[in-house]
Structure formats: structure tokens, C-alpha cells
Amino acid sequence: MADYTALVEAGSALVELLRDNLTPEPIDNRELIALCSPHESENNQLTLYLYQVEEDTQGAESGYYPVSREVERMRPARYNLRFLVTAHSKAPVQMREADRYRMVGAALQVLRDHPVIDQQYLSGSLADQNARIHVALEKTTQDQLLKIWNNSASPYKLSFVVLLSGVEIDSRLERRITRVTDVTIATWQKPGGRKP
């Protein structure tokens, strides 16, 4: 069962994938890649910020499925998660932009090479259900990026959007069902008491 923890588990899996592939080059330390807002980056060099969650109803089954002879559970809901990935550099001013470009280029390369997050990065309920979390770079216009970014007075930093799909959260809604135990079959007669 994928629990409500699936959102943080998916984000953590994405972080671990990037940590394994972006350190020690171009980022020195694994801990400098983190789930956090780009506006509160502290000392991080690459931040992943979940800014949108939407239910994915395309091709999803609805209704209930049996969990036992007498109980049915509502089918899980599937979600798409959009993360804003932002590079932050502590390099001297004259080298800062080039440093950001290197980090973004390396992150794009890793994510393109991993269209599905490897099972080794999944934890908790996503690992238990052997989830297949798909990774895609989302086409996002500069205007959209600025709208996502501009909820503070911070200057814009180079960013892109990653879409994770296939994240499911199970329902806790169950219903009891009763099975048919007796059937009575009656013969039909035409009016006047004659059998057909």
C-alpha cells in the first residue's frame, strides 16, 4: 500500500538519484542537494521544490476492488508531482553563472538518462509496492517559471521543472459487501394456470 508518505518518498528518491550522480562533480557534497524552497536555500547548491500536485485521472481505474471476501476498498489515486529544480552557486561573482550552468546541465543529463527512478532509490511505501515513478523534463515557458519563482523578492535563479508521474496514494475508504447465499428459482406460468 502506498501511504500518504508517497509524496515525500518520491521527492526523496529524486534527491537520492541526483546525489548519487552529481557528486563529487559538479557538486562536492551530497548534502548540498536537498528538498527545500529555492528562497530558503541556506548553503544548498541544488534545491528541489514541490510546487504542484495534481491528480492524474487519465487511464485511471475508478470504483472499488476486493481486499477480502466481505470488504472492498476504493482504488488508489494517482498523482503528478512538479518540482522546481534550482541551481545556487557560492562561487566568486565572475564564476557564479558558469557554475550554475554546469550544475543545471549535469542535472538535466542525469534526469534524461533515468526516465524511471531506479528501485534502489525508493523507500517506505513506494518501495513496498514496487512503484514505477516516471521522470520527465517539463516544457515550461519563461513566464511560467517567473510566476512560480516570483512569490518573494529574491532575484530569479536558473531553474527548470521536473515532472514525476505514477505516484499513488491508497484510499482508506472501505465498504462491506454481502455475497449472495440463497437463490430461489420459480417457474413461470401463463395466465390460466398452464405451463408454457
Summary of the structure (lengths in Angstrom):
residues: 196
radius of gyration: 25.4
end to end distance: 55.2
largest distance: 104.0
contacts: 519
relative contact order: 0.22
helix: 31%
strand: 26%
